[in-house]
Structure formats: structure tokens, C-alpha cells
């Protein structure tokens, strides 16, 4: 056996798999493999590029205020849906680019379509008739009034 194997101080003899474990540990901590393993870790932290948009929900005594930052989105591309106590904001970007060259008699058409959405749940049903939405300078703001329930007074016996 090699004399540079790790020695267990309690037993004062060499560990049979000590050198193998040291080699495996060194293998995973060296630069090429370590860099590869770090890139795999990063991929699983964010496997897809962020295709969503930031949404902020604030609550006051009378209403919920939902704000979404949508730079570069046209008003016609925004759709707001309400179902029960859920509010969904959807963005549908459809872009068509047509290039026509009369000299070379060529025609090129490119289309792209992107759809993203966010759904926000609330603790009570949403009255869709009372929702107000505004969109200015890339900022969508939705105001959802809170429903007022009837307070029950407890009788004393």
C-alpha cells in the first residue's frame, strides 16, 4: 500500500477507501467539473428565462390595488379576466414583419407570438362589475373594491 493514504488517528491505521474518496472529492472540486456542476445548478434555479411580468398587490380598507409593469405592451394586447376570487392578467403579443423587395422580387414574412399571464387569488369573491382598470405609460392599475358583509350581532342571554 501507498504510504500517503489517510490514516485514522483513532485506529492508527490507513483507511482502505481513503485515497479513493480523496480522489473523488478532488475531482468534483477541480475547475472544469466544478464549473460544469455550477452551471447545472444555475439552470435548475432558473430553468427558463423570465417570461412573466412584475405584479404588485396592495390592500387598503376599501379596495385591493393590483399594479403590473408592462413596458412596450399595447392596450389592445392586455386581457383581464375574473373568475370567482381569481383575477388573471394576460398579455398576447402578436407581431408580423413583412419585407418585400421589388428589385430581387423577394417576399419575406416573419411572425412571432408570445403569451404570458399572471393569476392572483383573493380571499373573497370579486364583483367584476365594480372593477376599474387604467393603463398609462406601461403601468396597468386595477382597483378591486372589497365586498362588505353583514355584521352579525350576538344576543346576550
CORCORFEN-V247539 format. One line per field, one symbol per residue. ss: DSSP state (~ for helix, > for strand, _ for the rest). phi: phi as a letter, one per 20 degrees, with the letter a starting at -180 (. if undefined). burial: + if it has 16 or more other ideal C-beta (glycine too) atoms within 10 Angstrom, else -. Layout:
BEGIN
ss=???
phi=???
burial=???
END
This chain:
BEGIN
ss=______>>____>>___~~~~~~~~~~~~_~~~~~~~~~~~~~~~_________>>>>>___>>>>>>>_____~~~>>>>>>__>>>>>>>>>>>>>>>>____>>>>>>>>>>>>>>>>______~~~_>>>>>__>>>>>>>____________
phi=.feeffdeffelbfffdgffffffffffefgfffffffffgffffcfcffdecfccddcdfdbddddcecfmeegfeecdccbmddddddcddcccddccdffeldccccccccccbcddedebfdeffdfccccblndecdddffeeeeeeeefee
burial=----------------------------------------------------+-+-------++-+-+-+--+----+-+-+----+-+-+----------------------------+-+---+----+---+----+-+-+-+-----------
END
